[in-house]
Amino acid sequence: MFEIRYKPGYHLRVRMGIHLGPCVSGLIGTVLPLYTMIGEGIDMACLMESTGEPMKVQVSISKR
């Protein structure tokens, strides 16, 4: 666990999802351009992170 200096007693618990799969990145918009990434790889990594256990890393690869 990691302790945050300005919050004594509070421990940071990290979880991570990594998925190797298809994705596309680019700029979206003309007035306020945003750099974004979309695709199956991003969606799967997001799901793995949100359902993972704290202090664990989940890794997977696309079977395509």
Secondary structure, DSSP 8 states (H G I E B T S, - for coil): -EE-TTSTT-EE--EEEEEE---EEEEE-SSS-EEEEESHHHHHHHHHHHHS-TTEEEEEE---
